[in-house]
């Protein structure tokens, strides 16, 4: 393989990543609307992370997403107001607030995730396990770059 062909292949990967990221934004927007009509994509990402972790706090979420704490606080306040998360005192340190998903949030996020996983499965089911493992490995390489 020549250096030129490698550069062309990398450019193609960059193009496709751009398409994937655009699609991800659309999926997050659709998912947010399916959860609650007032929820935006940033709120969905925070909520789905609270669901995945089971419990967390605003500081952890701000760090995970490299978001301003005020943005995270506004989103979390809205999630609380619409009944998707609850804020409780931390059992170990009462000064800290722990966020937990409500049963409604668990049900809705699980449902949205199932639909998204079904779409991904449908898109990839014709690939061999070897192709999928290589794809997962390449995504890992990109994630670490």
Protein Blocks (a to p, Z undefined) as FASTA:
>chain_A
ZZklmmmmmmmmmmmmmmmmmmmmmmmmmmmmmmomkbcfklmmmmmmmmmnopacfklm
mmmnopafklmmmmmmmmmmnopaccdddfklmkbccddddfklmmmmmmmmmmmmmmmm
mmmmmpcfklmmmmmmmmmmmmmZZ
